[in-house]
Amino acid sequence: MFFSTLPGNSFHPYAARAVRLEDEHVANLIPFSASFTGDLEQAQALYLSSDRAMVGFRFHVNGLVQHTGVAGGSRSGKSAAYNNLLYQTGPYFDYDVLLEEGGSHANYAEDHGSKPMVIQKSGNITINYLDTLESPLDPDHLAYAISLTAHFAGKTEDERLNHRRRAYLSFYLGVLYREAQQDWGRRNGDLNRRVQREACAVHRWHAARMTADDTVFDAYTLVRDRARANDAEVLEFMEKITEAEITHFIKDAQTAHLAERHAFAYFKPEEYPRHSELAELLRLRPSQEHDRAEVAELAALMDNWSALGEYGPLFDGVTNRRFDTRVVHFELAKADNNDLALRGAIALNITGRIRQRIVSLPRAVRKRFTMEELARLILMPGGARLTLELAAQLAKYNCVFAFILQDFPQVAHIEGISSLLNNTRQWLILRHDDYKELGLFADRILLPETMREAVSQYPIPLNLPAADRYSAACYFSRSAVPPISGTMHYSFQQNAA
């Protein structure tokens, strides 16, 4: 067709000129390379474009993590395509966390020696939200504990009551942690003095060696990692602190709480406070400054989430699962879909635990947190804000946040969702069943108009012949200059082979 339309071939007998050509077909006709290749430079995963060219994909660009979203309608092949991406990019990560329902990625976890943690009420798994996972008690962890217990209490139409409950819970959680630390300190006198020296060193290092943008927890991870590596500078810095300086540090009202919170890095799982202890504290020792009727009501609400309550030991007891394996896999398929309170509590607890684990790892360690059904967390009160804060923190600690999003209209109206979409640097966009839904989503992420049309025409994998079944996805990255956008194919048959 190209040569028959050249000047001088006006009388060529071929007459069917009105033939629709896709851009990939034109790319094969013009005399230079115009195939979509994605991001081939230092690619971590390889796919084929729609015209069989090689397409590159990566989660790290110039040393920076790229938060990634996977969006598409039902039966578009989202989970299968992402599972293949996990296998291809797995060697580039040291720590992988998978939160899903349906077992789409169970094979990836099992191939790395990890068994799924099947989360359900009245099961045998306990994830103690008060366990700091051998890290100091930091404000972010405390905020997660307050949010989770406030979720246990439920949201009322009276916003003043909701805020008052959060204030009460903050107070009693503080008492619970303080008493646990004091009891531990009495039983571990020599170790407690070492903790106080470390806490003083971290505080001084933070003040002298770090910027205003760094937190005390950032200073802790740096000092801890360098001390474990026998770094002479850090070890000398710690040894120079005198006993008098330590005593002043633990007595000063401005710093005493830092020494108390540092001790939790040395707690064993069975030494951390437990949810039932919080309920007992509320019931038996209400503060004289608080409304006794409201505190008693809070105690009753907390009791329902204790080991003897409706949900069994899921939130109350000693943490009996490990979070330090190469792959950590949570399976939520057996959680009650109709119990929205339970679903929200599970999401809050797991994200809080994983966040604590990730921030405690050395920053040089490459991490990835994958969450399917992100809408469940976003639809919770404050869920979009929580998700945005989580994504921001994970990026700071060299962790990719990857998620799968379906039925975008469900979350389009949620306050804060735009910020989350804008902070997601790259997308894999599969077929959407509703063109209006696709348009709404594309407008929010600034997807080029030409790619919207292409996405709307992607085939449904199950409608294709088994021997030639594939899932098409638009790879859209705003980190590249200019932005990357084009179609790549994932072949089901190739994966089976």
Solvent accessible surface area in square Angstrom, and as a share of the most:
residue,aa,sasa,rsa
1,M,95,0.43
2,F,82,0.34
3,F,147,0.61
4,S,12,0.08
5,T,80,0.47
6,L,71,0.35
7,P,132,0.83
8,G,76,0.74
9,N,60,0.31
10,S,95,0.61
11,F,200,0.83
12,H,82,0.37
13,P,123,0.77
14,Y,92,0.35
15,A,85,0.66
16,A,59,0.46
17,R,93,0.34
18,A,112,0.87
19,V,70,0.40
20,R,173,0.63
21,L,73,0.37
22,E,58,0.26
23,D,111,0.58
24,E,39,0.17
25,H,85,0.38
26,V,62,0.36
27,A,15,0.12
28,N,101,0.52
29,L,76,0.38
30,I,53,0.27
31,P,119,0.75
32,F,138,0.57
33,S,105,0.68
34,A,50,0.39
35,S,35,0.23
36,F,45,0.19
37,T,53,0.31
38,G,16,0.15
39,D,19,0.10
40,L,78,0.39
41,E,121,0.54
42,Q,141,0.62
43,A,24,0.19
44,Q,16,0.07
45,A,2,0.01
46,L,86,0.43
47,Y,17,0.06
48,L,45,0.22
49,S,1,0.01
50,S,35,0.23
51,D,23,0.12
52,R,170,0.62
53,A,22,0.17
54,M,95,0.42
55,V,0,0.00
56,G,0,0.00
57,F,0,0.00
58,R,21,0.08
59,F,0,0.00
60,H,9,0.04
61,V,24,0.14
62,N,138,0.71
63,G,58,0.55
64,L,120,0.60
65,V,17,0.10
66,Q,8,0.04
67,H,13,0.06
68,T,0,0.00
69,G,0,0.00
70,V,1,0.01
71,A,3,0.02
72,G,1,0.01
73,G,8,0.08
74,S,59,0.38
75,R,177,0.64
76,S,5,0.03
77,G,15,0.14
78,K,19,0.08
79,S,30,0.20
80,A,35,0.27
81,A,11,0.09
82,Y,2,0.01
83,N,16,0.08
84,N,24,0.12
85,L,1,0.00
86,L,0,0.00
87,Y,84,0.32
88,Q,57,0.25
89,T,0,0.00
90,G,2,0.02
91,P,115,0.72
92,Y,90,0.34
93,F,7,0.03
94,D,81,0.42
95,Y,7,0.03
96,D,0,0.00
97,V,0,0.00
98,L,1,0.00
99,L,5,0.03
100,E,2,0.01
101,E,40,0.18
102,G,60,0.58
103,G,30,0.29
104,S,45,0.29
105,H,1,0.00
106,A,23,0.18
107,N,67,0.35
108,Y,1,0.00
109,A,0,0.00
110,E,102,0.46
111,D,99,0.51
112,H,68,0.30
113,G,71,0.68
114,S,9,0.06
115,K,173,0.73
116,P,49,0.31
117,M,14,0.06
118,V,45,0.26
119,I,1,0.01
120,Q,63,0.28
121,K,69,0.29
122,S,80,0.51
123,G,23,0.22
124,N,112,0.57
125,I,11,0.06
126,T,8,0.05
127,I,2,0.01
128,N,0,0.00
129,Y,6,0.02
130,L,0,0.00
131,D,5,0.02
132,T,0,0.00
133,L,33,0.16
134,E,111,0.50
135,S,0,0.00
136,P,11,0.07
137,L,10,0.05
138,D,10,0.05
139,P,94,0.59
140,D,56,0.29
141,H,1,0.01
142,L,25,0.13
143,A,49,0.38
144,Y,22,0.08
145,A,2,0.01
146,I,20,0.10
147,S,25,0.16
148,L,3,0.02
149,T,0,0.00
150,A,19,0.15
151,H,39,0.18
152,F,8,0.04
153,A,9,0.07
154,G,33,0.32
155,K,129,0.55
156,T,42,0.24
157,E,180,0.81
158,D,73,0.38
159,E,83,0.37
160,R,189,0.69
161,L,32,0.16
162,N,18,0.09
163,H,121,0.54
164,R,86,0.31
165,R,16,0.06
166,R,88,0.32
167,A,60,0.46
168,Y,18,0.07
169,L,0,0.00
170,S,42,0.27
171,F,93,0.39
172,Y,3,0.01
173,L,0,0.00
174,G,18,0.17
175,V,22,0.13
176,L,14,0.07
177,Y,5,0.02
178,R,107,0.39
179,E,63,0.28
180,A,20,0.16
181,Q,17,0.07
182,Q,79,0.35
183,D,59,0.31
184,W,3,0.01
185,G,12,0.11
186,R,178,0.65
187,R,134,0.49
188,N,39,0.20
189,G,48,0.46
190,D,134,0.69
191,L,56,0.28
192,N,22,0.11
193,R,78,0.29
194,R,135,0.49
195,V,0,0.00
196,Q,23,0.10
197,R,49,0.18
198,E,30,0.14
199,A,4,0.03
200,C,1,0.01
201,A,0,0.00
202,V,6,0.03
203,H,57,0.26
204,R,95,0.35
205,W,8,0.03
206,H,42,0.19
207,A,79,0.61
208,A,74,0.58
209,R,115,0.42
210,M,38,0.17
211,T,88,0.51
212,A,109,0.84
213,D,124,0.64
214,D,32,0.17
215,T,65,0.38
216,V,56,0.32
217,F,16,0.07
218,D,3,0.01
219,A,0,0.00
220,Y,14,0.05
221,T,5,0.03
222,L,60,0.30
223,V,8,0.05
224,R,28,0.10
225,D,36,0.19
226,R,72,0.26
227,A,25,0.20
228,R,173,0.63
229,A,78,0.61
230,N,115,0.59
231,D,38,0.20
232,A,78,0.61
233,E,78,0.35
234,V,0,0.00
235,L,69,0.34
236,E,97,0.43
237,F,40,0.17
238,M,22,0.10
239,E,129,0.58
240,K,143,0.60
241,I,8,0.04
242,T,71,0.41
243,E,93,0.42
244,A,76,0.59
245,E,57,0.26
246,I,0,0.00
247,T,58,0.34
248,H,125,0.56
249,F,8,0.04
250,I,40,0.20
251,K,152,0.65
252,D,45,0.23
253,A,90,0.70
254,Q,143,0.63
255,T,15,0.09
256,A,26,0.20
257,H,75,0.34
258,L,33,0.16
259,A,8,0.06
260,E,52,0.23
261,R,65,0.24
262,H,8,0.04
263,A,0,0.00
264,F,3,0.01
265,A,14,0.11
266,Y,59,0.22
267,F,4,0.02
268,K,122,0.52
269,P,59,0.37
270,E,93,0.42
271,E,40,0.18
272,Y,5,0.02
273,P,3,0.02
274,R,77,0.28
275,H,0,0.00
276,S,45,0.29
277,E,74,0.33
278,L,0,0.00
279,A,1,0.01
280,E,82,0.37
281,L,9,0.04
282,L,1,0.01
283,R,116,0.42
284,L,113,0.56
285,R,131,0.48
286,P,29,0.18
287,S,23,0.15
288,Q,167,0.74
289,E,161,0.72
290,H,32,0.14
291,D,70,0.36
292,R,146,0.53
293,A,76,0.59
294,E,33,0.15
295,V,0,0.00
296,A,60,0.47
297,E,86,0.39
298,L,1,0.01
299,A,3,0.02
300,A,64,0.50
301,L,56,0.28
302,M,0,0.00
303,D,53,0.27
304,N,60,0.31
305,W,9,0.03
306,S,12,0.07
307,A,43,0.33
308,L,179,0.89
309,G,27,0.26
310,E,85,0.38
311,Y,9,0.03
312,G,7,0.07
313,P,42,0.26
314,L,4,0.02
315,F,1,0.00
316,D,8,0.04
317,G,16,0.15
318,V,48,0.27
319,T,17,0.10
320,N,72,0.37
321,R,82,0.30
322,R,164,0.60
323,F,10,0.04
324,D,67,0.35
325,T,51,0.30
326,R,66,0.24
327,V,0,0.00
328,V,1,0.01
329,H,1,0.01
330,F,0,0.00
331,E,18,0.08
332,L,18,0.09
333,A,53,0.41
334,K,135,0.57
335,A,5,0.04
336,D,50,0.26
337,N,78,0.40
338,N,139,0.72
339,D,26,0.13
340,L,140,0.70
341,A,43,0.33
342,L,0,0.00
343,R,16,0.06
344,G,3,0.03
345,A,0,0.00
346,I,4,0.02
347,A,11,0.09
348,L,10,0.05
349,N,5,0.03
350,I,2,0.01
351,T,0,0.00
352,G,3,0.03
353,R,4,0.01
354,I,0,0.00
355,R,5,0.02
356,Q,0,0.00
357,R,51,0.19
358,I,0,0.00
359,V,1,0.01
360,S,8,0.05
361,L,23,0.11
362,P,46,0.29
363,R,91,0.33
364,A,94,0.73
365,V,37,0.21
366,R,77,0.28
367,K,0,0.00
368,R,0,0.00
369,F,0,0.00
370,T,2,0.01
371,M,4,0.02
372,E,18,0.08
373,E,68,0.30
374,L,1,0.00
375,A,9,0.07
376,R,84,0.31
377,L,2,0.01
378,I,0,0.00
379,L,82,0.41
380,M,24,0.11
381,P,96,0.60
382,G,39,0.38
383,G,2,0.02
384,A,2,0.02
385,R,135,0.49
386,L,19,0.10
387,T,0,0.00
388,L,45,0.22
389,E,80,0.36
390,L,1,0.01
391,A,3,0.02
392,A,66,0.51
393,Q,39,0.17
394,L,0,0.00
395,A,45,0.35
396,K,82,0.35
397,Y,13,0.05
398,N,30,0.15
399,C,0,0.00
400,V,0,0.00
401,F,1,0.00
402,A,0,0.00
403,F,2,0.01
404,I,7,0.04
405,L,4,0.02
406,Q,56,0.25
407,D,60,0.31
408,F,4,0.02
409,P,63,0.40
410,Q,93,0.41
411,V,0,0.00
412,A,17,0.13
413,H,137,0.61
414,I,39,0.20
415,E,160,0.72
416,G,28,0.27
417,I,2,0.01
418,S,49,0.32
419,S,44,0.28
420,L,3,0.01
421,L,1,0.01
422,N,74,0.38
423,N,76,0.39
424,T,2,0.01
425,R,84,0.31
426,Q,2,0.01
427,W,1,0.00
428,L,6,0.03
429,I,0,0.00
430,L,1,0.01
431,R,63,0.23
432,H,11,0.05
433,D,90,0.47
434,D,68,0.35
435,Y,119,0.45
436,K,171,0.72
437,E,26,0.12
438,L,1,0.01
439,G,20,0.19
440,L,74,0.37
441,F,0,0.00
442,A,0,0.00
443,D,80,0.42
444,R,68,0.25
445,I,0,0.00
446,L,128,0.63
447,L,2,0.01
448,P,52,0.32
449,E,118,0.53
450,T,108,0.63
451,M,18,0.08
452,R,37,0.14
453,E,81,0.36
454,A,34,0.26
455,V,0,0.00
456,S,28,0.18
457,Q,94,0.42
458,Y,13,0.05
459,P,38,0.24
460,I,46,0.23
461,P,5,0.03
462,L,103,0.51
463,N,113,0.58
464,L,36,0.18
465,P,90,0.57
466,A,68,0.53
467,A,84,0.65
468,D,91,0.47
469,R,61,0.22
470,Y,48,0.18
471,S,2,0.01
472,A,5,0.04
473,A,5,0.04
474,C,0,0.00
475,Y,2,0.01
476,F,4,0.02
477,S,5,0.03
478,R,44,0.16
479,S,36,0.24
480,A,28,0.22
481,V,148,0.85
482,P,109,0.68
483,P,81,0.51
484,I,24,0.12
485,S,36,0.23
486,G,6,0.06
487,T,19,0.11
488,M,8,0.03
489,H,33,0.15
490,Y,17,0.06
491,S,35,0.22
492,F,54,0.22
493,Q,93,0.41
494,Q,127,0.57
495,N,83,0.42
496,A,85,0.66
497,A,119,0.92
